């Protein structure tokens, strides 16, 4: 697994983008729940 990730640097970027998007969605959902509660 580690060797495949090392040979594909683009995959790390994809995982980073997915992580950032997930964090944004979670923070937005929590903000909306606070606003509309």
C-alpha distance matrix in Angstrom:
0.0 3.8 5.5 5.3 6.4 8.7 10.1 10.9 13.0 14.7 11.9 12.4 16.1 15.8 14.3 17.1 19.7 18.8 19.0 22.3 23.7 23.0 24.7 27.6 28.1 28.2 30.6 32.8 33.0 34.0 36.5 38.0 38.4 40.2 42.4 43.4 43.8
3.8 0.0 3.8 5.5 5.2 6.2 8.7 10.0 11.3 13.8 11.6 11.2 14.9 15.6 14.0 16.1 19.1 18.9 18.7 21.7 23.6 23.2 24.4 27.3 28.3 28.4 30.4 32.7 33.3 34.1 36.4 38.2 38.7 40.2 42.4 43.7 44.2
5.5 3.8 0.0 3.8 5.4 5.0 6.2 8.7 10.7 13.5 12.0 12.4 15.8 16.7 15.9 18.0 20.8 20.9 21.2 23.9 25.7 25.8 27.1 29.7 30.8 31.2 33.2 35.3 36.1 37.1 39.2 41.0 41.6 43.2 45.3 46.6 47.2
5.3 5.5 3.8 0.0 3.8 5.4 5.2 6.3 9.2 11.1 9.3 10.7 13.9 14.1 13.8 16.4 18.7 18.6 19.5 22.3 23.6 23.8 25.6 28.0 28.8 29.5 31.7 33.5 34.2 35.6 37.6 39.1 39.9 41.7 43.6 44.7 45.5
6.4 5.2 5.4 3.8 0.0 3.8 5.4 5.1 6.6 8.7 6.7 7.1 10.6 11.2 10.6 12.9 15.4 15.7 16.2 18.8 20.5 20.8 22.3 24.7 25.8 26.5 28.4 30.3 31.3 32.5 34.4 36.1 37.0 38.6 40.4 41.8 42.6
8.7 6.2 5.0 5.4 3.8 0.0 3.8 5.5 6.1 9.5 8.9 8.7 11.8 13.4 13.2 14.6 17.3 18.2 18.6 20.7 22.8 23.4 24.5 26.8 28.3 29.0 30.6 32.6 33.9 34.9 36.6 38.5 39.6 40.9 42.7 44.3 45.2
10.1 8.7 6.2 5.2 5.4 3.8 0.0 3.8 6.3 8.9 9.1 10.2 12.7 14.0 14.6 16.4 18.5 19.4 20.4 22.5 24.1 25.0 26.5 28.5 29.8 30.9 32.6 34.3 35.6 36.9 38.6 40.2 41.4 43.0 44.6 46.0 47.1
10.9 10.0 8.7 6.3 5.1 5.5 3.8 0.0 3.8 5.4 5.6 7.5 9.5 10.4 11.5 13.4 15.1 16.1 17.5 19.4 20.8 21.9 23.6 25.3 26.6 27.9 29.6 31.1 32.4 34.0 35.5 37.0 38.4 40.0 41.4 42.8 44.1
13.0 11.3 10.7 9.2 6.6 6.1 6.3 3.8 0.0 3.8 5.3 5.4 6.9 9.0 10.2 11.1 12.9 14.7 15.7 17.1 18.9 20.4 21.6 23.1 24.9 26.2 27.5 29.1 30.7 32.1 33.4 35.1 36.6 38.0 39.4 41.0 42.4
14.7 13.8 13.5 11.1 8.7 9.5 8.9 5.4 3.8 0.0 3.8 5.4 5.1 6.3 8.8 9.9 10.7 12.5 14.2 15.4 16.6 18.4 20.0 21.1 22.6 24.4 25.8 26.9 28.6 30.4 31.5 32.9 34.7 36.3 37.3 38.8 40.4
11.9 11.6 12.0 9.3 6.7 8.9 9.1 5.6 5.3 3.8 0.0 3.8 5.3 5.0 6.2 8.5 9.8 10.5 12.2 14.2 15.3 16.4 18.3 19.9 21.0 22.4 24.3 25.6 26.9 28.5 30.1 31.4 32.8 34.6 35.9 37.3 38.6
12.4 11.2 12.4 10.7 7.1 8.7 10.2 7.5 5.4 5.4 3.8 0.0 3.8 5.4 5.1 6.1 8.7 9.9 10.4 12.3 14.2 15.2 16.4 18.3 19.9 21.0 22.4 24.2 25.7 26.9 28.4 30.1 31.5 32.9 34.4 36.0 37.2
16.1 14.9 15.8 13.9 10.6 11.8 12.7 9.5 6.9 5.1 5.3 3.8 0.0 3.8 5.4 5.0 6.2 8.6 9.7 10.5 12.2 14.1 15.2 16.4 18.3 19.9 21.0 22.3 24.2 25.7 26.7 28.4 30.1 31.5 32.6 34.4 35.9
15.8 15.6 16.7 14.1 11.2 13.4 14.0 10.4 9.0 6.3 5.0 5.4 3.8 0.0 3.8 5.4 5.1 6.2 8.5 9.9 10.5 12.2 14.2 15.3 16.4 18.3 19.9 21.0 22.4 24.3 25.6 26.8 28.5 30.2 31.4 32.7 34.2
14.3 14.0 15.9 13.8 10.6 13.2 14.6 11.5 10.2 8.8 6.2 5.1 5.4 3.8 0.0 3.8 5.5 5.1 6.1 8.6 9.9 10.4 12.2 14.2 15.3 16.4 18.2 19.8 21.0 22.5 24.1 25.6 26.8 28.5 30.1 31.4 32.6
17.1 16.1 18.0 16.4 12.9 14.6 16.4 13.4 11.1 9.9 8.5 6.1 5.0 5.4 3.8 0.0 3.8 5.5 5.0 6.1 8.6 9.8 10.5 12.3 14.2 15.3 16.4 18.2 19.9 21.1 22.4 24.2 25.7 27.0 28.4 30.2 31.4
19.7 19.1 20.8 18.7 15.4 17.3 18.5 15.1 12.9 10.7 9.8 8.7 6.2 5.1 5.5 3.8 0.0 3.8 5.4 5.1 6.1 8.5 9.8 10.5 12.2 14.2 15.3 16.3 18.2 19.9 20.9 22.3 24.2 25.7 26.7 28.3 29.9
18.8 18.9 20.9 18.6 15.7 18.2 19.4 16.1 14.7 12.5 10.5 9.9 8.6 6.2 5.1 5.5 3.8 0.0 3.8 5.5 5.1 6.0 8.6 9.8 10.5 12.2 14.2 15.2 16.3 18.3 19.8 20.9 22.4 24.3 25.5 26.7 28.1
19.0 18.7 21.2 19.5 16.2 18.6 20.4 17.5 15.7 14.2 12.2 10.4 9.7 8.5 6.1 5.0 5.4 3.8 0.0 3.8 5.5 5.2 6.2 8.6 10.0 10.6 12.2 14.2 15.4 16.5 18.2 20.0 21.1 22.6 24.2 25.8 26.8
22.3 21.7 23.9 22.3 18.8 20.7 22.5 19.4 17.1 15.4 14.2 12.3 10.5 9.9 8.6 6.1 5.1 5.5 3.8 0.0 3.8 5.4 5.1 6.2 8.7 9.9 10.5 12.1 14.2 15.4 16.3 18.2 19.9 21.1 22.3 24.2 25.6
23.7 23.6 25.7 23.6 20.5 22.8 24.1 20.8 18.9 16.6 15.3 14.2 12.2 10.5 9.9 8.6 6.1 5.1 5.5 3.8 0.0 3.8 5.4 5.0 6.2 8.6 9.9 10.4 12.2 14.2 15.2 16.3 18.2 19.9 20.8 22.3 23.9
23.0 23.2 25.8 23.8 20.8 23.4 25.0 21.9 20.4 18.4 16.4 15.2 14.1 12.2 10.4 9.8 8.5 6.0 5.2 5.4 3.8 0.0 3.8 5.4 5.1 6.1 8.5 9.8 10.5 12.3 14.1 15.3 16.4 18.3 19.8 21.0 22.2
24.7 24.4 27.1 25.6 22.3 24.5 26.5 23.6 21.6 20.0 18.3 16.4 15.2 14.2 12.2 10.5 9.8 8.6 6.2 5.1 5.4 3.8 0.0 3.8 5.5 5.2 6.1 8.5 9.9 10.6 12.1 14.2 15.3 16.5 18.2 20.0 20.9
27.6 27.3 29.7 28.0 24.7 26.8 28.5 25.3 23.1 21.1 19.9 18.3 16.4 15.3 14.2 12.3 10.5 9.8 8.6 6.2 5.0 5.4 3.8 0.0 3.8 5.5 5.2 6.0 8.5 9.9 10.4 12.1 14.1 15.3 16.2 18.1 19.7
28.1 28.3 30.8 28.8 25.8 28.3 29.8 26.6 24.9 22.6 21.0 19.9 18.3 16.4 15.3 14.2 12.2 10.5 10.0 8.7 6.2 5.1 5.5 3.8 0.0 3.8 5.5 5.1 6.1 8.6 9.8 10.4 12.1 14.2 15.1 16.3 17.9
28.2 28.4 31.2 29.5 26.5 29.0 30.9 27.9 26.2 24.4 22.4 21.0 19.9 18.3 16.4 15.3 14.2 12.2 10.6 9.9 8.6 6.1 5.2 5.5 3.8 0.0 3.8 5.5 5.1 6.2 8.6 9.9 10.5 12.3 14.2 15.4 16.2
30.6 30.4 33.2 31.7 28.4 30.6 32.6 29.6 27.5 25.8 24.3 22.4 21.0 19.9 18.2 16.4 15.3 14.2 12.2 10.5 9.9 8.5 6.1 5.2 5.5 3.8 0.0 3.8 5.5 5.1 6.1 8.6 9.9 10.6 12.2 14.3 15.2
32.8 32.7 35.3 33.5 30.3 32.6 34.3 31.1 29.1 26.9 25.6 24.2 22.3 21.0 19.8 18.2 16.3 15.2 14.2 12.1 10.4 9.8 8.5 6.0 5.1 5.5 3.8 0.0 3.8 5.5 5.0 6.1 8.5 9.8 10.4 12.1 14.0
33.0 33.3 36.1 34.2 31.3 33.9 35.6 32.4 30.7 28.6 26.9 25.7 24.2 22.4 21.0 19.9 18.2 16.3 15.4 14.2 12.2 10.5 9.9 8.5 6.1 5.1 5.5 3.8 0.0 3.8 5.4 5.1 6.1 8.6 9.8 10.5 11.8
34.0 34.1 37.1 35.6 32.5 34.9 36.9 34.0 32.1 30.4 28.5 26.9 25.7 24.3 22.5 21.1 19.9 18.3 16.5 15.4 14.2 12.3 10.6 9.9 8.6 6.2 5.1 5.5 3.8 0.0 3.8 5.5 5.1 6.2 8.6 10.0 10.4
36.5 36.4 39.2 37.6 34.4 36.6 38.6 35.5 33.4 31.5 30.1 28.4 26.7 25.6 24.1 22.4 20.9 19.8 18.2 16.3 15.2 14.1 12.1 10.4 9.8 8.6 6.1 5.0 5.4 3.8 0.0 3.8 5.5 5.1 6.2 8.7 10.0
38.0 38.2 41.0 39.1 36.1 38.5 40.2 37.0 35.1 32.9 31.4 30.1 28.4 26.8 25.6 24.2 22.3 20.9 20.0 18.2 16.3 15.3 14.2 12.1 10.4 9.9 8.6 6.1 5.1 5.5 3.8 0.0 3.8 5.4 5.0 6.0 8.3
38.4 38.7 41.6 39.9 37.0 39.6 41.4 38.4 36.6 34.7 32.8 31.5 30.1 28.5 26.8 25.7 24.2 22.4 21.1 19.9 18.2 16.4 15.3 14.1 12.1 10.5 9.9 8.5 6.1 5.1 5.5 3.8 0.0 3.8 5.5 5.3 5.8
40.2 40.2 43.2 41.7 38.6 40.9 43.0 40.0 38.0 36.3 34.6 32.9 31.5 30.2 28.5 27.0 25.7 24.3 22.6 21.1 19.9 18.3 16.5 15.3 14.2 12.3 10.6 9.8 8.6 6.2 5.1 5.4 3.8 0.0 3.8 5.7 5.4
42.4 42.4 45.3 43.6 40.4 42.7 44.6 41.4 39.4 37.3 35.9 34.4 32.6 31.4 30.1 28.4 26.7 25.5 24.2 22.3 20.8 19.8 18.2 16.2 15.1 14.2 12.2 10.4 9.8 8.6 6.2 5.0 5.5 3.8 0.0 3.8 5.8
43.4 43.7 46.6 44.7 41.8 44.3 46.0 42.8 41.0 38.8 37.3 36.0 34.4 32.7 31.4 30.2 28.3 26.7 25.8 24.2 22.3 21.0 20.0 18.1 16.3 15.4 14.3 12.1 10.5 10.0 8.7 6.0 5.3 5.7 3.8 0.0 3.8
43.8 44.2 47.2 45.5 42.6 45.2 47.1 44.1 42.4 40.4 38.6 37.2 35.9 34.2 32.6 31.4 29.9 28.1 26.8 25.6 23.9 22.2 20.9 19.7 17.9 16.2 15.2 14.0 11.8 10.4 10.0 8.3 5.8 5.4 5.8 3.8 0.0
